[in-house]
Amino acid sequence: MAKIKIAQNPTFGAAVQLPRVGSDPVEVGFEFRYLDRIALSEMFDRWNKARDAWAEKAKEEGVSWKDATTAEIELQAEQLKDIVVGWDLDDKFSDDAILDLVQTCTGAPKAVIDAFQNAYSPARLGN
């Protein structure tokens, strides 16, 4: 029987199928920050509050598509900063590069967040 420690590694890797406009998705390795259950719940609470605030602001009269899109990009970039600590892209990992990824690749935030969440799924254990 294998011996392991209860404590998790501080980071973990997962493959992300990054969508590309006009092309098939490309598999890219991402390095994620490990969060325990309490830290995860706190992060999701923060994300939900930010999303709800963004949704309310988007309903305001006179809000342009550009303003709404800019706010969504900023929210998604902050989400990725919460969970991603590195990647196997040609672009050096940085806050600016995260913002560039979110701004230029519409489906990237969902793909990255889904890969992060799937790593925590009991289904990965074969149950």
N, C-alpha and C positions, 0 to 999 in steps of 0.2 A: 504494500500500500504506500502510495506517495505521501511524503510529509510536506505540508505547506504551512505557511503562517496565515493567520486570520487576516492580518493587515494586507490591504491591497497595494499594488504598486501605485506610485503617485501619478503615473501616466499609462496610457495604453494606446495601441495602434489599431486602426481599422481602415479598410478600403472603402472609398467613396466613389460612386459612379457620378462624376461631374458631367452635367449636361453641357453640350456644345451646340451653339446655334448652327443649324444646317449640317450637323455631323452626329455620329453616334456618341453616346456618353463615353468618357475616358476614365478608366480606373486610376485613382490617385490615392496614395497612402497619406493618411492624416494621423497626427499624434494628438490624443485628447487628454485633458485633465481628468483624473479620477475624482469623483465627488461621492461622499457617503450619502445615505438616504436623507438625512436632515439637510445637508448642504444642497442636494438635488431639489428637495421640496422648496427650500428658500429661493433657489434660483428660479424655479418654475413660477413661484408666486410673484417674483419680481418681473419676470417676462410677461406674465398674464396682466399685471397692472400696467406695464408699459404698453402692451398691445391694446388694452382697453382704452387707455388714454389716447393712443394714436388713432384708434377707430372713432372716438368721439370728436377729435380734432378734424378728422377727414370729413365728418358730416357737416362741419360749420359752413355756413353760407360764404361763398366767395373764395373758398380754398381751391387752388388750382391743382390740376393733375401733377404738375411739377412739384408743388409744395408737398402734396401727399406722398408722392414717390420718394422725394428726398427724405422725408420723415421715416418712411418704411425702410429705406436703405440704411439710415443711421441706426434704427432699431435692430435690424438684422445683423449689421456689423458688430454691434455691442453683444448680441447673442453669441456670435462666433468667437469673439474675444473671451467670453466667459468659459468656453469649452475647448478651444483649439490652442495647442501650444507649439505646433509645427506641422509641416507638410512636405510632400515630395513633388512640389511644383518647381519649375525653373526659377520662378520669382522668389526672392528671399522672403521668408516669413517676417511680417511686421504689421503693425496696425494699419499703415497706409495700404499694404498689399491686401489685407483683409477687406478694407473698404473698396479697393479696386475690384476684387473678386465679386463682391456683392453687387457692385454697380454694373459690372459688365456681363455677369452671368446670372440671369434671372432665377434659374432653378438651383443655383449652388447652395443658398442658405438652407433650403428644405432638404437637399440631398445630404449635406453635412450634418444637420441636426438629426435627421432620421438615422444616419449611421451611428451617431453618438448614442441615441436612445436605444437602438437595436442591440448595441453592445451590452446593455443592462437587462435585456429581455430574457426571461426564463426560457424562452424557446431556444435560445442559443445553447442551452445546456442539454437539449434533446428531450425535454419534458413535454 
